[in-house]
Each structure stands twice: as structure tokens, then as C-alpha cells.
């Protein structure tokens, strides 16, 4: 059987501590839940609603080259990936639906 740890707040109060008691943070109203509370305590995405992450594993050099190309063109990796996906869709006769990034 393990011994229960002492409550430090009670000990410091009994010892005559001059420290101010820590006040609990106010709880949001039931209809004012934050995103992290809606997700069960996990952080939620800051991305726009209706979007989904697409990922893949490639050699490390692919990542470096993609970032280098984005820097050279003064754009983002996201914009380059959208462009590449639209090129792929066009090649296979599909509509080019990946958003065009605004610079």
C-alpha cells in the first residue's frame, strides 16, 4: 500500500505562508467551449475547415529540394504541391481542383 502524498497547499497554509493562494481559472460556459476542449483536450488544426492533410514519405533530399525550389520561386511548399497535384490531375484527365495559392 502506497502512502498518500501530503497536500502542499494545506501544509503551507498551516505554516503561515504569506504567498497568495492560486485561484482556479474560470471555466468557460457550456456553449463557449474552446477548440481544444471539443477535441478531447487535444489541439485542433488551425487550417481552414473543409481541408485535409495529404502526406507521404520520401527521401530526405526530396524535402530539401522542394524547400529550395519554394525559396527560389519565393513561394511556399504548399503552393508547389498544389501546382504539382493540378498537373497530375490534368495529365490524367481530371479537373484541376487543388487551390492556387495567392502570393
N, C-alpha and C positions, 0 to 999 in steps of 0.2 A: 504494500500500500504506500503510495507516494504522499508526501506531506504537502498540503496546500500552501501556496506562496502567500505571504502576508500582503495586505492591501496597503501600498505605499502612501496613498492619499490619507488613509486613516492614521498611519504612523506619523506622518509629518504634521497633521493637524493636532494630534495629541502632544507632539513635541513642541508646539507653539511656533510653528513655522510662520514667517511673515510673507511668504510667497502668496501671490494671488491665486485663487482656485481657477482651474481651467474650466471655462464654460463650454458646454457642448455646442456644436454647430447647429444652427437652426435647420430643421428638416423641411424640405420643400413640400408644398401641398400635393395631394394625390394626383392632381391634374397637371402639376408642374414638374414632372419627372425629367431628369437630365438624360441625355443620350446614354451615358454610361450606366445609369440605373435601368434603363429599358433593356440594355444588353446583358443584364445579369451581372453588373459590376465590371464588365469588360469595356474597353474603349471602343467606340464605333468609328466608322470611317468618316473622314472629312470630305470625301469625294461626293460629287453631285448624286442625287438619287437617280435610280434607273441605270446606273453604270455597274460594271462588274470587272474585277481584275482578271487579266489574262496573263499567264506566266508560263515560262518554260526554262529548262536548264540547258545551258550552252557552255562551251569552253570559256574560260575567263577572258581570253583575248577578244572574243566576240563582244563582251561587255565593254572592254576598254575601247575597241574600235568604234562601237556605237556612240559612246560618250564623246570620243574625239570628233566624230562626224557632226554630232549635235553642236559642239563648241565651234567648229569651223563654220558651220552654217548659221550660227547664232540662233539656235532653236532648241527645242527640248527633245529628249529621248522619246517622250510621249508623242510628239508631233511626227517624228521619224517613223515610229511604229504604226501610227495611223496611216501615214503615206504608204508604207510597205504593205499594210493589210489591204488598202484600197487597190494597189497594184495587183496583188494576188487575187482579189475578188474579180477585177476586170479581166485578168488572164483566164479565169475560169467561168466567165460569162455571168457573174453575179453582180448585183448593184453595189456601187461603191458607197457603203454606209458608215464607214469609220469617220468620225468628226474631223474636220480640218481644223487644226489648231490656229488660233489667232495670235500673231506675234506681237 
